[in-house]
């Protein structure tokens, strides 16, 4: 880990021999997530857990994930990458994030929220 900063990503991978339900529950508690947010971690898509962390923090995160039976990845972070990717704002919690179908902060599914709001307005 020679680079200055990293991002921590997770794609739902668990260590061999670990119980998927236990791993999901441990991660939910470790990351203080609600049920919907925890489900996003295991959706098959790569999720950014932390952005722009130093090498020591990246190593600590990787160790914590492995301890609960999950496999996370430390990816070198680049300012160019951040500036090239436009951010969107969640219509519910107003947190900025990379484009997605679901908010990585509050777990709302954008399409469903839009449908619900359209039904309410009608």
N, C-alpha and C positions, 0 to 999 in steps of 0.2 A: 504494500500500500504506500507507494512513494509519492502519489499525487497529493495535492494539498486538500482537496475536498472530494466528497463522495456522495452518492445518493444510495439509499437502501431500498431495494425492490423485492417484491414477493409475488410469486406466481401460483401459490397454492401447493407447492411441493412439500412433502413430508418425508422424514427419514424412514428408511426401511424398518419394519417391525413396530412402528408407532401407530397407535389407534387414532384414526382421523378425527373422530368426535372429540377425543381428549385434547388433541393438538389444537383444534378449532376453539375449544373452551379456554385452554391456556392462553392462546393468542388474544382472544377477546378480553380476558382479564388483564393480560400484560399490557395491551395497548389501550385499555379502557374504552372499548368499542361497544356500541349497542348491537343487537342481533343483526340488523340489516347491514351494518358496516362490516361485521365479521363475515357475513355471507359473501360480500364483495371480494374479500381476500381469497376466497376459494371459487371464484367465478371462472377461472381459467385464464383471465387476463392478468397482465403484469401490473401491479399496483405499486406506486411509490410510497414507501412508508415514511421516509425522512429525506429531506433534500439538504444539500450543502453542509455535510457534517465532516468533521476532521477525522483523521485516521484512527485516533483512539476511540472516538464515539462509534465509528463504523465497525471497528473490531468488537466493541462491547455489544452492539446490536446483533451482530452475527452470532456471538457467543450466546446471548439470551435466546435467540430464535432456536439455535441448535439444542439448547438446554430443554426447551419445551417440545422438541421434535420436529421443528420446521426448518426449511432451507431458504434463507434469504440470500440476496446477492448484493455485493458492494460494487457500484459502478462509478468509475471516475466521472466527476461532475465538471461540466464546462459551462462557462458564462455564455458561449456562443449558442449552445443548445437551449439555454433558457431564453435568450433573446429571439431565437428563431421560432419558438413555439408560442402562438398567441394563447392568452389565457381567457377563460370564460368565467362568468360569475354565476354562482348557483342562485336560482330564483327564490329559493327558500331561506338559506342561511347567509347568502351574499358573500361566501368565501370564494376567492379566485382559485382556479385550478386549470390544468391542461384540459383540452376538449375531451368530453366523455359523454356517455349516456346516463351516468349516475354520479352523484356528488360523492367525492372521496371523503368529505368531512361529515355530512349529516346522513348520507345514504339514500337520499331521495332519488327516485327515478324520474328524470326530467319529463319524459313523455307522459307518464302517469299524472304528474303534477299539472302539466299543461291541460290534459284531458279533464282533470277534476276541476280546474279553474274555469275552463270553457263551459262545463256543465253547470257550474254555479252561476256564471254570467248569463246563461240562456234563460 
